[in-house]
Amino acid sequence: MTTSHEAGVIIGLDVGTAQTTAVIGETLPNGEITVLGYAVQPSRGMDKGGVNDLDSVSRSVQLALDQAASIAECEVDAVYLSISGRHIQCQNEHGMCSIDGAEVTAEDVKHVIHTAQTVKIPTERQILDVLPQDFIIDELEGIRSPVGMSGVRMHANVHMVTCAADWARNITKCVERCNVRVDKLVFSGIASAHAVLTSDEKDLGVCLVDIGAGTTDIVVYANGALRHCAVLPVAGNQVTSDIAKIFRTPMSHAEQIKVDYGCARAALVGQEESIDVPSVGGRPARTMSRQTLSEVVEPRYQEIFELVAQELRRSGFEEQVAAGIVLTGGTARIEGAETVAEEIFGMPVRVGSPQPVKGLTDYVNEPNFATAVGLLYYGVAEQNKKTESQPAEGGIGRAFEQLRNWFNSAF
């Protein structure tokens, strides 16, 4: 039986407010990912991306990992873990280093990015990711890949994502209680972007809106780089709650009604369509109009999209998302969501599913798997970065050359 730390095996674990999803993938020699196993379990002890019951979350995680491992015939010992919540913050930073006329190496790039992240952050926060946007070598701007180029000084513009340290510790602790190591904690919006967005969309400018049960993640790309991210504490659970209260039905039934019959645009539903609504307290079920259901659902979706539009305007990147809006996440699957979003944003909208993978494609090719599958893509990118950062034969020679130049200039 293979283990998750063996080369090519990656496990993505998305602990959401409503569902805990585990996906096990393997990297093929050509760079593609094949899904070996997956599992979805109801989440317990989570609220709006935060842990409020360690034991309950750990049980959900253990069940999901065990089921996925059984399908994949793989022993789980490490995962890439998602994190979300309104505590997520972002900031753009700048770094600089000297290259003294020599060719830029991968180590130089790593160094200049490190200088950009030395900005002081509050002790109660921790850095999740520092992602390069572009580089400047002397007077040449907008460089995406500086390795091999020559100059005197190199600058880096980076996007730094931080989170509340206690939120990170709590969700990590839930996984570690299952005797599983967390290789990397990843903002769920960035993970979803890895799975759903195309390179052309990132270059042209795009806003990803990942609507889950407890939170809505917002990620903005322009000129091929991450420019802004945010999390709204409004999502699918508000829709479910509205249905439960207005139709006087238990939350579990309200969720199923939303999934099976919900529509975000009442005009798309025929007046003759009806649904059976279970009652509470042993009362008999009632027959209600599906259009009435849509009239309950539509205002909440309008509110979610209006809040996203406000955040997009506040970010200053509204005019740079020429590729439009990409919706993903379980709450994005509802009929009419694209129509309402296009009216609110005034730009093209599509519902995004994970990019094609091999293996159990039919099971994970849905918007609600975007984060979990995205963690696999993220893991592949991390493994590639580690490979590229391995010292090459010329690395020692470069070090001696720099030392000799310094010695000659000093003496």
Secondary structure, DSSP 8 states (H G I E B T S, - for coil): -EETTSTTEEEEEEE-SSEEEEEEEEE-TTS-EEEEEEEEEE--SEETTEES-HHHHHHHHHHHHHHHHHHHTEE--EEEEEE-STT-EEEEEEEEEE-TTSB--HHHHHHHHHHHTTS---TTEEEEEEEEEEEEETTEEEES--TT-B-SEEEEEEEEEEEEHHHHHHHHHHHHTTT-EEEEEEEHHHHHHHHH--HHHHHH-EEEEEE-SS-EEEEEEETTEEEEEEEES-SHHHHHHHHHHHHT--HHHHHHHHHHH-BS-GGGS-TT-EEEE--STT---EEEEHHHHHHHHHHHHHHHHHHHHHHHHHHT-GGG-TT-EEEESGGGGSBTHHHHHHHHHSS-EEE------EESHHHH-SGGGHHHHHHHHHHHHHHHHHHHTS--HHHHHHHHHHHHHHHHHH-
